[in-house]
Amino acid sequence: YDDKRISKLILNYVNNCHVKIDNMIEKLEVLNPLNSLKRGYAIIKKDDIAITDISKLKKGDTINIDVNKGVITSTIDSINILKEGK
């Protein structure tokens, strides 16, 4: 191989690495919970653990609601559990 060929191979390799890194960053940004908050979603936590099931909560529990640019602290007054399929 001559120097120009080696330089071209290295440049192509580096460019491919940049494309792969950009794709990984894009995927991570989609998964970033802070971006979900910017779209209007919230993360509800009890004792710093995200709540994924309403059965983990009861009347009187204190929860933190993470929203874009802040946290809301609230006490649960009532819980309405939806039936399957609704």
Buried (B, 14 or more C-beta within 10 A) or exposed (E): EEEEEEEEEEEEEEEEEEEEEEEEEEEEEEEEEEEBBEEEEBBBBBEEEEBEEEEEBEEEBEBBBBEEEEEEEEEEEEEEEEEEEE
